[in-house]
Amino acid sequence: MSTASTPLKAGSDVTVTLVKESRSGIGYPAVVVRDDGTHAVVRAPWAAPADRDFGFVRFERGDVFTEHYWRDRWYAVKEVRAADGTLKGWYCDITRPAEITPGAVVSTDLDLDLWVSADGATVLRLDEDEFEESGLERRDPDAAAKARAALDELEELARGGGLTGLLD
C-alpha cells in the first residue's frame, strides 16, 4: 500500500482505471481537481456508454462524478451530480488503497458499496452478496476485514452527517 507521495497536479489529465479484484477493469479520462499526496480528487463525466438505472439512482449521460481516492484508505467516494449541477448523492466503493502515479489512478474494487442520497436520508449497503461470492474472505482475510471495517466507517459517517466533511 502506498502512502503519501508526489501529488498529481491540479488541472492535469489522468486515466482512472477501476479494476475488480478478479476481473479486468474499465478506464476513463478524468481531470485532477486537487491532490495533497494522500487524498486525490478527480472529475469525470459518466463514463458508461449507456444510462444505468439502479432503482435508487439513475446515472445518465451528462452526469458529473467528483471522485475521491485515498492512498491510505480502503474506499473511494464519488459525488454524483446531474448535468444541471443538482446533487444526486454519493456512491462509495470499498476498494484497496488507490495506486496513484503521474497520469493514472488505479482503484481495485472489493465488491462492497454504499449509496447515500443527496439529502442523506437514504443510506444503502450494496453488493454484500457479491462480496461473499468473491471469496476474498478465504483468499485474503486481512483485506476482507479491512473492507468490512471501511464499509462500516462510511456508513457511520453517512448516518451521522459526516460524509461531506471527509471530502473537504
C-alpha positions, 0 to 999 in steps of 0.5 A: 500500500502506498502512502503519501507521495508526489501529488498529481497536479491540479488541472492535469489529465489522468486515466482512472482505471477501476479494476475488480479484484478478479476481473479486468477493469474499465478506464476513463479520462478524468481531470485532477481537481486537487491532490495533497499526496494522500487524498486525490480528487478527480472529475469525470463525466459518466463514463458508461456508454449507456444510462444505468438505472439502479432503482435508487439512482439513475446515472445518465449521460451528462452526469458529473462524478467528483471522485475521491481516492485515498492512498491510505484508505480502503474506499473511494467516494464519488459525488454524483451530480446531474448535468444541471449541477443538482446533487444526486448523492454519493456512491462509495466503493470499498476498494484497496488503497488507490495506486496513484502515479503521474497520469493514472489512478488505479482503484481495485474494487472489493465488491462492497458499496454504499449509496447515500442520497443527496439529502442523506436520508437514504443510506444503502449497503450494496453488493454484500452478496457479491462480496461473499461470492468473491471469496476474498474472505478465504483468499485474503482475510486481512483485506476482507476485514479491512473492507468490512471495517471501511464499509462500516466507517462510511456508513457511520459517517453517512448516518451521522452527517459526516460524509461531506466533511471527509471530502473537504 
